[in-house]
Amino acid sequence: MKILVTGSSGFLGGALCGFLEGKGHVLARLTSKNCDLTKDGSLEAFSSERYDVIYHLAAWTQAGDFCLRHPGEQWVINQRINTNVLAWWVDHQPQAKLVFMGTSCAYAPGNDLVESKYMDGEPIASLYTYAMTKRMLYQGARALNAQYGLRYLCAVPSTLYGPGYHTDGRQMHFIFDLIRKIIRGKELGEPVVLWGDGHQRREVILVDDFVRALYRLTETVDNDIFNIGAGEEFPIRTFARMICEAVSYPTERIEYDTSRYVGATSKCLSVAKIKLALPEYSVTPLAEGLRHTIAWFYDSKAYLL
Ligand SMILES: NC(=O)c1ccc[n+]([C@@H]2O[C@H](COP(=O)([O-])OP(=O)(O)OC[C@H]3O[C@@H](n4cnc5c(N)ncnc54)[C@H](OP(=O)(O)O)[C@@H]3O)[C@@H](O)[C@H]2O)c1
């Protein structure tokens, strides 16, 4: 198949493109360098080809407290990116299925994280703008489906982890930050100080597990929304203990800074729907995924950043 991927240079994009090429698909890999999606007409250069699937992964965001500090820019930039892609899809690629990423932050605190509640209630204040741009993208796809019959799939990932994460100095998602700090504690003797009290709970999914599930859903489901997660969350202290064991660092040396921003106290996606759609759905055990990720940190020297 001919497949166009926006955000192909990102963490997820790298893993997805590798997987798709391994299956023999022909890819157009878009990044902000060869197609700045904030610019009108940037996709025109790709209009002469007919794509079977468009994976739209591009987004302007970062981990940590980035969303809290850049809500205005996030609104304008992500709305431009998403509107540009939606308009090009309907005008030039109506035969293609659009597969795009949602966010678990779109779920309102207090609601169950089930797909039917994705648009219900108010997202957490610190991630409100980012969450609403993702909800708008979902609504845009639903609107184009309703009016023109275009086909889409919205995938809502929990936090992705695994080898191949960025090494350009941007803030890291919590699981990478945790591994980096603990390896630095072990290798460089630095104090290991984690944000919050360590009791906040998080769910992660190995990027390769996510890509496999996304591909299967793309093959089998139209016009729907699916959470793709592990279905199980752990306190930060548990992640820290497992990483300490894997790198041989004493857990009791970890300090907790309760004055720092930690976001939601708990976030675990329901995976009931994906398990119904894909009976074979399963994820790599956390200890194994962490071992792969830690090995990548050492190989790439990412812990030195
Ligand atoms: N990582 C997670 O845990 C996670 C969780 C939930 C949802 N998601 C969603 O999954 C998607 C991929 O995430 P990721 O972690 O792979 O993100 P990432 O590593 O930050 O990659 C972002 C991608 O978007 C591209 N991009 C940014 N601005 C652009 C622009 N103006 N024009 C064209 N491309 C632009 C970047 O291109 P350049 O490299 O050229 O800048 C890059 O390829 C995003 O939609 C994200 O919201 C991710």
The ligand as an ORCA input file, in Angstrom:
! r2SCAN-3c Opt
* xyz 0 1
  N       4.763      9.882     23.025
  C       3.666      9.600     23.739
  O       3.742      9.019     24.833
  C       2.312      9.989     23.208
  C       1.191      9.766     24.024
  C      -0.064     10.142     23.546
  C      -0.217     10.688     22.283
  N       0.897     10.871     21.512
  C       0.693     11.460     20.177
  O       1.374     10.661     19.213
  C       1.905     11.487     18.189
  C       3.390     11.232     18.029
  O       4.040     11.473     19.278
  P       5.630     11.436     19.408
  O       5.955     11.153     20.811
  O       6.203     10.624     18.327
  O       5.968     12.991     19.125
  P       7.388     13.643     18.796
  O       8.492     12.688     19.000
  O       7.408     14.952     19.518
  O       7.282     13.929     17.229
  C       6.492     14.967     16.752
  C       6.492     14.910     15.247
  O       5.661     15.983     14.759
  C       6.381     16.680     13.748
  N       5.959     18.072     13.693
  C       5.930     18.990     14.685
  N       5.564     20.184     14.205
  C       5.355     20.018     12.869
  C       4.981     20.871     11.800
  N       4.754     22.197     11.999
  N       4.877     20.365     10.555
  C       5.120     19.059     10.307
  N       5.493     18.191     11.274
  C       5.610     18.673     12.539
  C       7.839     16.569     14.164
  O       8.677     16.833     13.055
  P      10.186     17.421     13.276
  O      11.009     16.279     13.819
  O      10.616     17.827     11.924
  O      10.057     18.556     14.252
  C       7.890     15.117     14.635
  O       8.042     14.250     13.544
  C       1.531     12.925     18.559
  O       0.354     13.281     17.886
  C       1.280     12.855     20.045
  O       0.371     13.838     20.463
  C       2.144     10.543     21.943
*
